[in-house]
Amino acid sequence: MNRINIETEMEIPLDNREMALKMELDAVRRSIRYCRDVLGIGKAS
C-alpha cells in the first residue's frame, strides 16, 4: 500500500469551533509539508 496516516495531538479549544478547525487544518498542512519535504514521501524516485 502507498499511503501514510497522519495523526495530530494538540490542545484544541472546544468553545471556539472556528479556531479549532483552523488549528487542525494548520496542523495537517504542516504535517503534509514535513512528509513531503523532510521524509520525501510522494517524490518521484
URUR-V50750 format. One record per pair of residues at least 12 apart in sequence whose C-alpha atoms are under 10 Angstrom apart, sorted by the first residue. I is the first residue (numbers start at 1). J is the second residue. Records with the same first field share a line. If there is no record, write none. Layout:
# URUR-V50750
I=J ; J
This chain:
# URUR-V50750
2=41 ; 42
3=41 ; 42
4=32 ; 35 ; 41
6=27 ; 28 ; 31 ; 32 ; 35
7=27 ; 28 ; 31
8=24 ; 27 ; 28 ; 31
9=24 ; 27
10=23 ; 24 ; 27
11=23 ; 24
12=24
